């Protein structure tokens, strides 16, 4: 099974187990993947069209999303791990120790999924 479906399954399991750390890590990483699939909003239509000139009908303004390769999905997950670990390193004050620990735990959740994807 590819990484994204495994992440969705892990999210369902984490929600059932009420694992807030895993839920947070998985939701934000899945959102990052969704954002990476978004199509740029470069429009060939001139701005400021009158209401009666706008496209109408179901799906008139919808555009197909990009398809991410499995390699790209893995790269985005690695980036999410790196961001969490870098942020945890920056939180050096004792007042932020809990947040730094949470970021490291979130990175560990993603790393376990990534290691499972590399082994498959």
C-alpha positions in Angstrom: 0.0 0.0 0.0 1.3 3.5 -0.8 2.2 6.0 1.8 -0.8 8.3 1.6 -3.5 5.6 2.1 -1.4 4.2 5.0 -1.3 7.7 6.5 -5.1 8.0 6.2 -5.5 4.6 7.9 -3.1 5.6 10.6 -5.1 8.8 11.1 -8.3 6.8 11.6 -6.5 4.5 14.1 -5.0 7.4 16.0 -8.3 9.1 16.2 -9.9 5.9 17.6 -7.0 5.6 20.1 -7.3 9.4 21.0 -3.6 9.8 20.2 -3.4 13.6 19.9 0.2 13.7 18.8 -0.3 11.3 16.0 -3.6 12.9 14.9 -1.9 16.3 14.8 1.1 15.1 12.8 -1.0 13.1 10.3 -3.6 15.8 9.7 -1.0 18.5 9.1 1.0 16.2 6.8 -2.0 15.1 4.8 -3.0 18.8 4.5 0.6 19.6 3.2 0.1 16.8 0.6 -3.3 18.3 -0.4 -1.7 21.7 -0.7 1.0 20.3 -3.0 -1.7 19.0 -5.3 -3.3 22.4 -5.7 -3.1 24.0 -9.1 -1.7 27.5 -9.4 -4.4 30.2 -9.7 -3.0 31.7 -12.8 -6.1 32.6 -14.8 -6.3 33.6 -18.4 -9.6 35.3 -17.7 -9.3 39.1 -17.2 -10.1 40.2 -13.7 -13.1 42.3 -13.0 -15.7 40.5 -15.2 -19.2 41.5 -14.8 -21.4 39.0 -13.0 -23.3 38.1 -16.2 -19.9 37.3 -17.9 -18.7 34.8 -15.3 -18.8 31.1 -16.1 -21.9 29.3 -14.7 -22.9 25.8 -14.1 -21.7 22.9 -12.0 -17.9 22.5 -12.3 -17.5 25.6 -14.6 -14.6 26.9 -12.5 -13.1 23.6 -11.3 -9.7 22.4 -12.4 -8.2 19.0 -12.0 -5.7 18.7 -9.2 -2.0 17.6 -9.7 -1.1 14.0 -9.2 1.8 13.5 -6.9 4.2 10.6 -7.5 5.0 8.3 -4.6 8.5 9.8 -4.6 7.1 13.3 -4.2 4.8 12.2 -1.4 7.8 10.7 0.4 9.8 14.0 -0.1 6.9 16.0 1.4 6.7 13.8 4.4 10.5 14.0 4.9 10.2 17.8 4.7 7.5 17.7 7.3 9.7 15.6 9.6 12.7 17.9 9.0 10.5 21.0 9.8 9.4 19.5 13.1 12.9 18.5 14.2 14.3 21.9 13.2 11.6 23.7 15.1 12.2 21.5 18.2 15.9 22.4 18.1 15.0 26.1 18.1 12.8 25.7 21.2 15.7 25.8 23.8 14.0 27.6 26.6 12.6 25.4 29.5 9.3 27.1 29.0 9.0 25.5 25.5 10.3 22.1 26.5 6.8 20.5 26.2 6.3 21.9 22.7 9.7 20.7 21.6 9.0 17.2 22.9 5.6 17.2 21.1 7.3 18.2 17.8 9.9 15.4 18.2 7.1 12.9 18.9 5.2 14.0 15.8 8.3 13.6 13.8 8.7 10.1 15.2 5.1 9.2 14.2 5.8 10.3 10.6 9.2 8.6 10.5 7.7 5.3 11.5 5.3 5.5 8.6 8.1 6.5 6.3 10.3 3.6 7.4 7.3 1.3 6.7 7.0 2.8 3.2 10.8 2.3 2.6 10.6 -1.4 3.8 7.6 -2.2 1.5 
